[in-house]
């Protein structure tokens, strides 16, 4: 259990740093490029979560193979959703309130969306 918690913490810190780097670099990218990097980071995050949960199911505490797979998938899904919520809170609330938020350049091309997006970003300020 301790090894799993350490691994989950390491994966979360790595994903958080990667997210910050992508958010800072992605300001200057086209929307499609930013989306492709986001998809890649989601895949890396999922692989990291699967790796982190390895020690949790290494010993055969659960005898049934199907139940063990079901439990592992459940743990991975719960961690994935938890990471996703934490990263959303970080990127929309914490970064905005620290003054680190920059509007992506592609948003300028869509004035109506830009107005809605700015209102949404403002709503996350404390």
LUMPASE-725351 format. One record per residue (C-alpha): x, y, z; residue number from 1; residue in three letters. Coordinates in steps of 0.001 Angstrom, whole numbers, plus 524288, in hexadecimal, padded with zeros to 5 digits. Example, Ala and Ser with C-alpha at 12.3 -4.5 7.8 and 13.67 -1.06 7.14 Angstrom:
2
<r x="8300C" y="7EE6C" z="81E78" n="1" res="ALA"/>
<r x="83566" y="7FBDC" z="81BE4" n="2" res="SER"/>
This chain:
126
<r x="80000" y="80000" z="80000" n="1" res="UNK"/>
<r x="80B0C" y="80955" z="8036B" n="2" res="UNK"/>
<r x="811E8" y="806D7" z="7F671" n="3" res="UNK"/>
<r x="8053E" y="809A0" z="7EF3A" n="4" res="UNK"/>
<r x="80349" y="8169B" z="7F640" n="5" res="UNK"/>
<r x="8113E" y="81AAD" z="7F34F" n="6" res="UNK"/>
<r x="80F7F" y="81719" z="7E505" n="7" res="UNK"/>
<r x="80279" y="81E48" z="7E417" n="8" res="UNK"/>
<r x="808D1" y="82A5F" z="7EA02" n="9" res="UNK"/>
<r x="8141F" y="829A3" z="7E066" n="10" res="UNK"/>
<r x="80ADC" y="8281E" z="7D4DF" n="11" res="UNK"/>
<r x="80275" y="83379" z="7D97E" n="12" res="UNK"/>
<r x="80E45" y="83C74" z="7DAF7" n="13" res="UNK"/>
<r x="8135E" y="83887" z="7CD92" n="14" res="UNK"/>
<r x="80600" y="83AD9" z="7C763" n="15" res="UNK"/>
<r x="804B2" y="847F1" z="7CE5E" n="16" res="UNK"/>
<r x="811F9" y="84C86" z="7C97D" n="17" res="UNK"/>
<r x="80EED" y="84799" z="7BBCA" n="18" res="UNK"/>
<r x="801DD" y="84E93" z="7BBFC" n="19" res="UNK"/>
<r x="80843" y="85B5C" z="7C00B" n="20" res="UNK"/>
<r x="81248" y="85A2C" z="7B523" n="21" res="UNK"/>
<r x="807BB" y="85739" z="7AB0F" n="22" res="UNK"/>
<r x="7FF37" y="86272" z="7AFCD" n="23" res="UNK"/>
<r x="80A85" y="86C00" z="7AECE" n="24" res="UNK"/>
<r x="80F01" y="8673D" z="7A177" n="25" res="UNK"/>
<r x="80143" y="86510" z="79C32" n="26" res="UNK"/>
<r x="7FE0A" y="8738F" z="79C7F" n="27" res="UNK"/>
<r x="80576" y="87535" z="78FC1" n="28" res="UNK"/>
<r x="80086" y="868FC" z="788E5" n="29" res="UNK"/>
<r x="7F4F7" y="866DE" z="77FFF" n="30" res="UNK"/>
<r x="7E916" y="860D1" z="78663" n="31" res="UNK"/>
<r x="7EB0A" y="853C2" z="77F9A" n="32" res="UNK"/>
<r x="7F936" y="852BF" z="783FD" n="33" res="UNK"/>
<r x="7F557" y="855A2" z="791DD" n="34" res="UNK"/>
<r x="7EAB6" y="84B44" z="79160" n="35" res="UNK"/>
<r x="7F41A" y="84105" z="78C18" n="36" res="UNK"/>
<r x="7FDAA" y="84390" z="7972F" n="37" res="UNK"/>
<r x="7F277" y="842EF" z="7A0E0" n="38" res="UNK"/>
<r x="7EE54" y="835AA" z="79B98" n="39" res="UNK"/>
<r x="7FC5F" y="830EB" z="79CBC" n="40" res="UNK"/>
<r x="7FD56" y="835D5" z="7AACD" n="41" res="UNK"/>
<r x="7F091" y="82ED4" z="7AE25" n="42" res="UNK"/>
<r x="7F63B" y="8222F" z="7A8BE" n="43" res="UNK"/>
<r x="802CD" y="82409" z="7B085" n="44" res="UNK"/>
<r x="7FAE3" y="8271A" z="7BCC3" n="45" res="UNK"/>
<r x="7F2CF" y="81ABC" z="7BB03" n="46" res="UNK"/>
<r x="7FF07" y="81278" z="7B8F1" n="47" res="UNK"/>
<r x="8050B" y="81890" z="7C518" n="48" res="UNK"/>
<r x="7F900" y="81572" z="7CD28" n="49" res="UNK"/>
<r x="7F913" y="80754" z="7C86B" n="50" res="UNK"/>
<r x="80783" y="80671" z="7CC01" n="51" res="UNK"/>
<r x="8050B" y="80CB5" z="7D94B" n="52" res="UNK"/>
<r x="7FA77" y="802E6" z="7DCD9" n="53" res="UNK"/>
<r x="80325" y="7F73C" z="7D984" n="54" res="UNK"/>
<r x="807E0" y="7F453" z="7E75D" n="55" res="UNK"/>
<r x="7F9FC" y="7F525" z="7EC93" n="56" res="UNK"/>
<r x="7F619" y="7E8EB" z="7E524" n="57" res="UNK"/>
<r x="80348" y="7E1F6" z="7E4AA" n="58" res="UNK"/>
<r x="7FFDA" y="7D893" z="7EF94" n="59" res="UNK"/>
<r x="7F45A" y="7CFC7" z="7ED32" n="60" res="UNK"/>
<r x="7EBA5" y="7D4F0" z="7F812" n="61" res="UNK"/>
<r x="7E000" y="7D35C" z="7EF23" n="62" res="UNK"/>
<r x="7DF92" y="7C57F" z="7E9E3" n="63" res="UNK"/>
<r x="7D622" y="7C78A" z="7DEAA" n="64" res="UNK"/>
<r x="7DCE5" y="7CCB0" z="7D284" n="65" res="UNK"/>
<r x="7D0A9" y="7D380" z="7CD98" n="66" res="UNK"/>
<r x="7CE68" y="7DA3C" z="7DA9A" n="67" res="UNK"/>
<r x="7DCB0" y="7DE58" z="7DB43" n="68" res="UNK"/>
<r x="7DBD7" y="7E469" z="7CD9F" n="69" res="UNK"/>
<r x="7CF0C" y="7EB1B" z="7D125" n="70" res="UNK"/>
<r x="7D4EF" y="7F0C0" z="7DD9D" n="71" res="UNK"/>
<r x="7E11A" y="7F579" z="7D68F" n="72" res="UNK"/>
<r x="7D921" y="7FBF2" z="7CBD4" n="73" res="UNK"/>
<r x="7D0BD" y="80259" z="7D64D" n="74" res="UNK"/>
<r x="7DC9F" y="807B1" z="7DD78" n="75" res="UNK"/>
<r x="7E26F" y="80CC5" z="7D0B6" n="76" res="UNK"/>
<r x="7D5AA" y="8137D" z="7CD03" n="77" res="UNK"/>
<r x="7D436" y="819B9" z="7DA76" n="78" res="UNK"/>
<r x="7E247" y="81EB0" z="7DA18" n="79" res="UNK"/>
<r x="7E08E" y="82388" z="7CC19" n="80" res="UNK"/>
<r x="7D46E" y="82B55" z="7CFC5" n="81" res="UNK"/>
<r x="7DB34" y="83086" z="7DBF3" n="82" res="UNK"/>
<r x="7E715" y="834CF" z="7D41B" n="83" res="UNK"/>
<r x="7DE49" y="83B0A" z="7C9D8" n="84" res="UNK"/>
<r x="7D6A8" y="842DD" z="7D3FD" n="85" res="UNK"/>
<r x="7E32B" y="8471F" z="7DAEE" n="86" res="UNK"/>
<r x="7E987" y="84B64" z="7CE2A" n="87" res="UNK"/>
<r x="7DD4D" y="852D5" z="7CA17" n="88" res="UNK"/>
<r x="7DD0A" y="859D0" z="7D727" n="89" res="UNK"/>
<r x="7EB81" y="85CD6" z="7D5E2" n="90" res="UNK"/>
<r x="7EAD3" y="861CB" z="7C7EE" n="91" res="UNK"/>
<r x="7DE54" y="869C3" z="7C93C" n="92" res="UNK"/>
<r x="7DE62" y="86E61" z="7D751" n="93" res="UNK"/>
<r x="7EC02" y="86E3F" z="7DD21" n="94" res="UNK"/>
<r x="7F334" y="872FB" z="7D0EE" n="95" res="UNK"/>
<r x="7E8F4" y="87D8A" z="7CE95" n="96" res="UNK"/>
<r x="7E9D4" y="882B3" z="7DC63" n="97" res="UNK"/>
<r x="7F8B3" y="88299" z="7DC70" n="98" res="UNK"/>
<r x="7F8B6" y="88A96" z="7CFE9" n="99" res="UNK"/>
<r x="7FF04" y="87FDF" z="7C7C4" n="100" res="UNK"/>
<r x="7F3B0" y="87E71" z="7BE4A" n="101" res="UNK"/>
<r x="7F5EF" y="882DD" z="7B041" n="102" res="UNK"/>
<r x="7EB63" y="88251" z="7A603" n="103" res="UNK"/>
<r x="7EF09" y="879A3" z="79A7B" n="104" res="UNK"/>
<r x="7F146" y="880EE" z="78DB7" n="105" res="UNK"/>
<r x="7E74A" y="878EF" z="78615" n="106" res="UNK"/>
<r x="7DC33" y="87E1A" z="78EAB" n="107" res="UNK"/>
<r x="7DD6E" y="88B60" z="787E8" n="108" res="UNK"/>
<r x="7D824" y="88560" z="77B5B" n="109" res="UNK"/>
<r x="7CACF" y="8830E" z="7818C" n="110" res="UNK"/>
<r x="7C5C2" y="88FA6" z="787DD" n="111" res="UNK"/>
<r x="7B935" y="889D9" z="78D79" n="112" res="UNK"/>
<r x="7C079" y="87E56" z="79351" n="113" res="UNK"/>
<r x="7CAE2" y="887A8" z="79869" n="114" res="UNK"/>
<r x="7C09F" y="88F78" z="79FBE" n="115" res="UNK"/>
<r x="7BAC3" y="8831B" z="7A5AC" n="116" res="UNK"/>
<r x="7C82B" y="87D9F" z="7A8F4" n="117" res="UNK"/>
<r x="7CC81" y="88A0C" z="7AFD0" n="118" res="UNK"/>
<r x="7BFEF" y="88A06" z="7B7CC" n="119" res="UNK"/>
<r x="7C27B" y="87BD8" z="7BB89" n="120" res="UNK"/>
<r x="7D093" y="87ED1" z="7BF81" n="121" res="UNK"/>
<r x="7CBFA" y="88A76" z="7C796" n="122" res="UNK"/>
<r x="7C213" y="881DC" z="7CE89" n="123" res="UNK"/>
<r x="7CD33" y="8797B" z="7D3E6" n="124" res="UNK"/>
<r x="7D3CB" y="884F1" z="7DAAA" n="125" res="UNK"/>
<r x="7D2CB" y="88547" z="7E973" n="126" res="UNK"/>
